[in-house]
Amino acid sequence: MWRAAPLAGRLARAAFASATAALVVSQAPASVVAAEWSGRLEGHGGPVKSIVLSHDETRALSASFDYSVILWQRQDQGARVVHRLIGHDAPVNDARFLPGGRAVSVGDDGAILLWGLGKGRVLDRVDTGAEKLIQVRAVPDGSFVVAASWDHTARVFDLAGDRLIESARLEGHRGPVNAVAIAPDGAGVYTASYDGGIRLFDRATGALLREVHGHGWGVNVLALTRDGRGLVFGAADGSLAVLDPRSGEIVKQLASHARPVLALAFSADGRRLASGGGDGAIRVYATDDWHLLEAYDNPHGPVWGVALNRDGRRALHVGLDDHVGVWQVNPRVAFDDSGQSAPRRFQVGEAGDPGARQFARKCSVCHTLTPQDGNRAGPTLHGLFGRRAGSLPGYPYSKALREAGFIWTEETVSDLFARGPDLVTPGSKMPLQRLTNQAERRALVAYLKRATAPGQPPAGQAEDERR
């Protein structure tokens, strides 16, 4: 269950200017949550990577491993799904609101998509050719966005009507770029990389202005204050610090996470900062003197995204769960762990069926076994054997899989795990993974054959599936 972390002795107090993050969309931080948001936002079929609310805090966008972005509408109790935005060919890493009823998203497919939220449709798509785009940020007026790329660059896209036009490429890092932050005047872009460097670039020309800071370990996240005088970063070694972006000097070292820092968010009033880490910890700080207000440890897994409402009284958190959670920071209410399965479907011990164990580890994040559980990032595997690849109704297969032409059998399933989807189904959306141990592969195939077998089908159905 969720448990509070002790406060005494964990953090010293120090002063620094009150700040609001430059993770801003439509004059609001990228991660803000209205106090009225409550319960869980349920609707994704896989882990959730990021969460953001609209300027008026009545709507939300969540980006997920299930290849989708969901547009949520706040209600008196919980929230409803307005649109499920389908267009990426891989997990979606980040999404942000834009003015004019639009949004932008980036994913592991290396694509950046512009959405019209009125009808939930793609307005424009740019395939960058990069391995993946991991984060996107926008200026308040929506005139341009910046995407962090794992090809060692950050890319600036101007918005011309309903088109995305790449206008600059920020180059020079020696490793994947994980995070970007746009200066308040829009002229500069800060980048953070696995190479441990934080750099400042000229947004218009793409020229490197200066090396701001060298950490040594990879830097995962950035949050720039609204006045541009403070820059918070979180790193792969768990470090969390505030630096002066002009001098590059650290002005406050916050307590380290036990694992990489994966999320940062300011409240809109700038008085609160939240951090989330691979250790499952979520910490909320008061930015007037950087003392720790609340801290929680989540034993169920990492925190990939964290958000605070406008006054920092409530927070959203996302991670390995296929929902967005909401908890009350002040007045303090403990995390609601009711209904939380532990371990999750993909967290199993060494006991039990070896095939079931491999399914939990290799397949269960993306796939279910029964029709009532439906699709996740991938289609349900119910009735898999004897079915033509790419043929299950209702699932948005890639063109490559729709045209694959083969039937799923014990041999083709085994071949998929032996050689990998890059060779068996090239061009498909399947994540690259193999199971080279023959005994484990046989156990997995045998388990899938048993677990996905449908009940007695209606007359003619089995024959249709074999065609």
Steps between C-alpha positions, in 0.01 A plus 500: 500500500603864471688622804627834616873558504636657819573870468739554788859526400433442128540851366660820625332832433638769277370805317444548132255708300145374471455367149262369246611244245548590141336170417222722375210458264236770456642698795487193731772261609524176311400311810207654683196335649177661610400441861175344378683214329457187709504124488669331207502577131446154352502426130853420385615151408858539618731701725453878484799718415380857556206712615408866436194718551350777295532865601156499667577162658177341379670266251806278505726320255673176593758328280544126527699194410182377326577729200221741589436842648175539694316830527315507833216724616472565872168415659354535848622149574810398309534560127370374169688415180421758231728363229753223472758648266644223283776586253838399638664173397672445834465603867419869549739675736354848542212726397424868551202730445529782248276803450212475256374158607812317394767280655837353413648160586826309452585133520739212460420493127702821458187687391349825619125534445277806502144429613167674461325429827152592382470184293801317637679476168855540374559837334866442412773244555875530461707181500841621608687175440633518856502191720251665732374839615481495876357840603331806351455852634315801355501878540181647646381651170548170319721650230763228536580182689828326584545123508779309674638220286708193564701572184704743719304805383206718592277621219305823472172490309315815400124480469366648178125457513448128545848405386818416687814633332845415635683831527814414699695203625698536822807281464815420693407267783689171519200302618120490475323823593247429775350837584457855379389826661417821316625834635226745601572729203491207258845581363693226677453127547665299777575134429596213730669181385621157601849642447451689828493841337251784517534744210339823382423545130372785290153391399492683166841401366570179689840636607649387830516799733679331789552190708295573809593210727675164492365248746690185410198273512221520246244776558140383456274796580504881506265762643575867435356775717270749336746785547777285355728545801482144632528161337417178684641176365472133591759244399558129447698470824199630697639853539249783526631857501422863425757693299548855378483463120712812450800381702432127484556478875279284720327723755311223680560127516180316590493151645581234242259233388618141542457449125482731197286812521233464231253783555487864611207739522433840655159613617359792301548741788868402516486420870532122466729262314444127466754239397447136410758228466579148395500414869126564514547808718293813453614811687333838526708805597416856602706721269533797737769319701497155331381308805330168449122510545403143420676182387364162400658172399320289243615137522320410178740663257644818350330836467527611137287808531382718785278807503382760747185707493514880498553535873684170546228340711444202272720294274471258211751221457559256216725202449468127444126502571257532212318783675575850628485530877397806703588563863448783742821662625350765729308441720695180493321181395693178454514335161196284429639155434161329483464290192873516433619157400839411636690358336373627165426269210859549373667465842526130585730288709686188403227258603221368277469412133820600316296597194273722708808659651639582155163636388489730803851627430495521121141548391255607770570875492377505138258206474210333677385140465122533514253694287343673799835657593531644150797668337792674668796632304457187289189299413356233725657162433171317554455261208850576369591158363351446156438873449652693213752761617359851516138394467333553839209743451520829689876518549703764303772274356792641307493452123795262529309261724173532309685389188718235667282221364598215733301306759590496868602143586731347759777525241444865404459614861821319594678653201386848607670464838804316361590752229312811615228715342757709312565193282167314515267802470724784373333840510243397760438672834615203709767590756834335438554207736616141465491185707809307398480224761329214319348341812352832613369568150332160481342556841368840391350365176340207684351737756367734232345206315308401814418845635377657176283210385143622461206311642271302277457742207179560311458283195727605219711741703801271544503425129485872416800571727704231320449657158 
